[in-house]
């Protein structure tokens, strides 16, 4: 085995051991609804984006939680890990004016609201936002 093949073999063995160790670790509980904001214009996580999570109750919205994105663009405190959600309609409102104002960028959308429906409350729902000053996109993450 030459040096390159030996490094590949060691890397594959190391990854295999890591995967088997990870599979035996207990899973950590996490919030049933999470989010992540990436600033696609700057090519990095969007730190400090205020967001509010609501649930639709009848004809009105109820605030369930709020937080700011961390240095990785994630919103770890949107809901507590032990929060119980029910099937229904939810929305996350992102205060993009506050984020872009803090970094000195003029933007077209002062707020982004993503409305989504949960049909299976036993699943985890990740709602990312890809953001730039003149557009945004979202998808159902994992």
C-alpha positions in Angstrom: 0.0 0.0 0.0 1.5 3.4 -1.0 1.2 6.5 1.3 -1.9 7.8 -0.4 -3.8 4.5 -0.2 -2.7 4.1 3.4 -4.1 7.6 4.3 -7.4 6.8 2.6 -7.6 3.4 4.4 -7.0 5.2 7.8 -9.5 7.9 7.0 -12.2 5.3 6.0 -11.5 3.3 9.2 -11.7 6.4 11.3 -15.0 7.5 9.8 -16.4 4.0 10.2 -15.5 4.0 13.9 -17.0 7.5 14.4 -20.2 6.4 12.7 -20.5 3.4 14.9 -19.8 5.4 18.1 -22.4 8.0 17.1 -25.1 5.4 16.5 -24.7 4.1 20.1 -24.9 7.6 21.7 -28.2 8.6 23.2 -30.0 11.1 21.0 -30.2 14.6 22.5 -33.6 16.2 22.7 -34.1 19.3 20.7 -36.8 21.8 20.0 -39.6 20.4 17.8 -39.3 23.5 15.5 -36.0 25.0 14.6 -34.7 27.5 12.2 -31.4 28.7 10.6 -30.7 31.9 8.6 -28.0 32.1 6.0 -27.0 35.4 4.4 -26.5 34.3 0.8 -25.1 37.7 -0.3 -22.3 37.6 2.3 -21.9 33.8 2.1 -22.2 33.3 5.9 -24.6 32.7 8.7 -26.9 35.6 9.6 -26.1 36.4 13.2 -28.6 38.5 15.3 -31.8 38.0 13.3 -34.8 38.5 15.6 -37.5 35.9 15.0 -40.9 35.1 16.5 -42.8 31.8 16.3 -46.6 31.9 16.3 -49.3 29.2 16.2 -52.7 29.8 14.6 -55.5 29.4 17.2 -58.9 29.9 15.5 -58.7 33.3 13.8 -55.7 34.7 15.8 -52.0 34.0 16.2 -50.5 33.1 19.6 -46.8 33.8 20.3 -45.0 30.6 21.3 -41.4 31.8 21.4 -38.9 34.3 20.2 -35.1 34.4 19.9 -32.1 35.9 18.0 -29.9 33.8 15.7 -26.5 32.9 17.1 -23.1 33.2 15.4 -23.9 30.1 13.3 -27.2 31.6 12.2 -29.2 29.1 14.2 -32.1 29.8 16.6 -31.5 27.4 19.5 -34.0 29.0 21.8 -37.1 29.3 19.6 -38.9 26.6 21.7 -37.7 24.6 24.7 -36.6 21.1 23.8 -39.5 19.6 25.8 -42.1 21.8 24.1 -45.1 19.9 22.8 -46.6 21.0 19.5 -49.9 20.0 17.9 -50.9 19.6 14.3 -51.8 23.0 12.9 -50.6 26.2 11.1 -47.5 28.0 12.4 -45.5 31.0 11.3 -42.0 32.3 11.9 -41.5 36.0 11.4 -38.0 37.2 10.8 -37.1 40.9 11.5 -34.8 41.3 8.5 -34.8 45.1 8.8 -33.1 44.8 12.2 -30.5 42.4 10.8 -29.7 44.4 7.7 -29.7 47.7 9.6 -27.2 46.3 12.1 -24.8 45.4 9.3 -25.4 48.7 7.4 -27.1 47.2 4.3 -30.2 48.6 2.7 -32.8 45.9 2.0 -36.1 45.6 0.2 -37.9 43.2 2.6 -38.1 44.6 6.2 -39.7 41.4 7.4 -40.0 37.8 6.1 -42.9 35.6 7.4 -42.9 31.9 6.6 -46.3 30.1 7.2 -46.2 26.3 7.4 -48.5 23.5 8.4 -47.6 20.7 10.8 -49.6 17.5 10.2 -47.5 15.1 12.3 -46.5 16.6 15.7 -44.1 13.7 16.4 -41.7 14.9 13.7 -39.0 17.6 13.9 -39.6 20.6 11.7 -36.6 22.7 10.5 -37.5 25.9 8.7 -34.4 27.6 7.2 -34.3 31.0 5.6 -31.8 31.8 2.8 -31.7 35.6 2.8 -30.2 38.5 0.8 -31.1 42.2 0.6 -33.4 41.7 -2.4 -34.7 38.2 -2.0 -35.2 35.1 0.1 -36.0 31.4 -0.1 -37.0 28.7 2.3 -37.5 24.9 2.3 -38.4 22.1 4.7 -35.1 21.2 6.3 -34.1 18.2 8.4 
